[in-house]
Amino acid sequence: MLRIFFALVFLFSSSLFASEKLSGVKGWFISAPEALYLHGQGAVFVDAREGIKFSGIPKSIPLGWQEISRKEFPHQGNLIEASEAKELLRKKSLYPDKIVLVFGDTIGGWGEEGRIVWSLRTLGFSKAFIVDGGINSLKKASNSSVPIRPELLSKINSSDSNDKNWSADSKFVLSQLSDKKFAFIDTREEREFLGQTPYGESRGGHLPGAKWIYYKQFLDKDGYLLSESKILAKLYELGISKDKTVISYCTGGVRSGWMTSVLVSLGYNAKNYAGSMWEWSSKGDENHPLVTR
């Protein structure tokens, strides 16, 4: 009954997210019109999409999540050393003191923009944001007048620097699996949660006690983030309240990086297990359990 009560409260409470589309800045997310304004003030656009593409967004910097991740199996979901990553980013003219606006393909992608913003925040880029709605929202917003938001620029530039750890490694996950103060979210497709291994995992299944929320359940049909009330209602329905530390995982920390970005933006103490199932399933099944029910 308590879970139902909380769900109803959040469904009908006022939301800092817009009912359909994000307005302004919320946590690690920013709306496309405000992103365009900030770009005009010197912010940098980063294109997180994979493969050959034409963005139509002027002076956007391409950055694939793999570029700042380890290359060797089964650890390719983990970030490379911070010093190496920062040097690579510097060569792309990406600096921690810059406002960085990351967009992806929210309909056809894998949440790469969330993975990159999680990576950047972890590396000390405290002004990195996900553009809500991705490339399509930017194209749509570019056909309208750009809002003038000087207070937004001042707020971002005066915000506190990173002081939290949004990462979890396999040892941390293993040590907290049975702790009721922690909640685990499997952000993969349902078939993966139930044991299929379409992306090269050594074993199938999910962490014992993990809740399944395919990350795109938190997007509407146009690729925009759902309202805060709808997301919170779903989380509370599954018993994932804000008094828990939430660890998300997927195959290699991409979809779960996106989920972590959402949870942090909603005020959760959230962490991304970047090694995820590539890493976990490669370890001995006796000490690193997976279940299919």
N, C-alpha and C positions, 0 to 999 in steps of 0.2 A: 504493500500500500504506500509506503514511504517513497519508493521509486516513482510510482504513478503520480503522487502528489508533486514531487519535484519536476517531473516531466511537464505536468500541466502548468505549473508556475512559470517555467521557462517558455512554454509555448505562447502564453498570453502576456508575458512581461515585455516591457519596452526593450528594443534591441539596438545595440550600437552598430550592427550591420544594417544595411538597408533591407527592405523586404525582399527585393529581388537582386539588386546589384549593390556592391560595396560603395559607400560614399566617403571620400576622403581617405584617411589612414586608419587602419585597425591592426595594431600589433605589427606583424611582418607583412601585412597586405596593404596595397594602395590601389585606388581606383585609376582607371586609364586617363580620365581628364586631368586629375591631379598629377599623374606621372608625366604627362605631356608638359604641364606647367613647370614642373621641377626640371625637366630636361632642358627647357628654355633658359633655366637659371644655372645650368652647368652640370646637372646630374647626368649620369652615364646609363645608357640602355645596354643590357646584356641579353643576347639571344641564346636561350638555353635549348632550342630545338635541335634534334639530331638529324643528320643527313643533309643533303643539298637543299637549300632554301633561298627564297628571296623575301626579305621581311618588308621592304618598303618603309622601314623605320630608319631615318637618317642617322648615320654614324653609330649604329649599334655594333657591339663587340660580340662575336661568336664565342661561346664558351661551353664545351661539353662537360658533363659531370665527370666523365672518365679522365679528363685531362688532369684533374687534381686528385685522382684516386689511384690506389695501388693497381698494378697490372697483373700480378701473379695469382693464379687460382689456388685456394678458394678465398683469398683475402681481397679480391678486387672491389668489394664494397667499401672498404676502409679508405680514409683519406691518407694521402702521402704525408710525409713530415711537414710540419707547419712552415719551416724555413724554405723548403723546396716549393711548397704551394704558393707562398707569398712572392717568391722570386718569379715564378711562372706568371702570376697575376700581374706583377709589376711590369713584365714585358708586354702585357696586353693593355697597359696604362690603367690598371685597376688598383686603386690605393685605398687603405682603410679610412681615410678622412673624407672620401668622396661619397656622395649619395649614389647608390647603385640600384637600378631598377631592372629587375629580371623578368622577362616574359617568355612564355612557352606556347605550346599548342595544347590548350586545356581539353579539347575534344579528342584529338588523336594521339596525344602524347602519353607519357608515363609519369607525369609529375616532376619532370626534370627541373623545372623552375624552383620548385620547393626544395629539392635536393641541393641545388646550387645556393639558394639563400641560406639554408641550414649550414652548408659548408662555409659560406662567407661569414656568417655570424659566428660560427665556431672559431674561425681564423681571426676574429677581431674586427670584422667589417660591420660595425654597429648600425650603419645607415643603409643596409641592404634590404630591399623590399621585393615582394612578388606583385606583379601587375595582375590584378583580378581580371579574369576573362581572357588573359593572354593576348596573343597577336590579333585575334579578331576584335577584341574590345579596343585595342589601340587604333586599328584601322577605322573602326566606327567613330571613335572619339576624335580622330584627326579630321573628320568631315564637319565637325562642329567648332564653335569658338572655344578657345582654351580659357579656363577660369583663371582669374588673378588671385593667387593665394599666398601673399607674402607671409602671413602668420604661420602657414604650414612649413615654409622654409625655415623660419626662425625656430619653430618647435622641434623640427628634426635636428637642426644644427646644435641645439642646446640640450638634446636628450643625453641621458647617461650612457656611458660606454658599456660594453659587454662585461658582465661580472658573474655569469652563470655557466654551468656545464650542461650542454644539451646532448651529450654523447653517452652511450653505454656500450661497453665491450662485452665479450662473451663471459668473462669471469664475473662481471657485475650482474649480468642477466642470470647466470647460474646461481649466484648467491642470494638472489631476491625472488626466485621463482615461486617459493612457497610463502612469501611474506604478504600478508593481506593488505599491507599498506601500499602495495604495488599492483598495477593493472597492466596487462599486456594486450596490445592490439595487433592482430594480423591484418595487414592492409592489402593482401593479395587477392586474386580472384578466388571465388569459392572453390573451384576445382583444385587449386593449389592447397587451400586450407584443409581440404578433405584427403589430400595425399598424393595428388598427381604432381609430377616433376617436369613441367614443360620447358624450364629454363636452366637445366643443368645441375639441379641440386643432387647431392649424393644420396639423400634419403628423403622420403616424403612425409608429410604430416605437419602439425603445428605444435607450438609450445603448450604443455599442459596448462589448462586454465585460461588460455588466451581467448579473447573475444574477436570474432570476425567482423570487420568493417571494411569492405572494399573501398579504397580511398575516394573513388568517384561517386560514392553515395552522398558525398558532401558537396557535389556540384549539381547545378541545375542543367537542363537540356541544352542551354547555350554556353555552358562551361564557366558560369559564374559561381562563386562561393555561395552556398545557401545562407540563410539568415542565421544569426547567432542562436535564436530560440530553437530553430529546427535542429541544428547540430547538437546543442546541449540536451534537447529532449531525447535524441537518439543515444547519446552517451549515457545519460542517466537511466534510460530504459535498460541498458546493459550493465548497470551498476558501476559505471565509471564516473565517479564524483571527483570534485576538485580537492578533496582531502587525500587523494591517492597520487603517487608518482606514476606517470603513465609512460611505458616504454613501447614504442612502435617498431615493427620490423616488417620486412618483405623478402625479396630475393637477395637484393644487394644494396639496400638502404636508400633507394630512390623514391619509391612510393611512400615509404615510411618517413623519409625526410620531409616530404610534402605534408604528411599527416602531423608530424611534429611541429611544423610551421603553423598549422591551423591551431593545434592545441595550445602552443605557447601564446598565440594571439588571443586565445580565449581565457588566458589566465591560469592554465594548468602548469604544473611542474612536469614537464615532458622531456623525454630523451629519445633519440634515434639510435637503434642498434644498427649501425651502418654495415657491419659484417653480415648480418641477417642470415638467411637460410643457406646461402653459399657456404658461409663459414661454419655455422652451427651444425649443419647436416654432415659436414666432412669429419666431425669429431666423433669419438666413440659413443655409440648409442646408450651405453650404460650410464654415463655421466652427463650426457647431453640428450635428454629424452625428447621424442616427438610422438604425438598421438594422432589418430585419424578420426576420432569421435569427439 
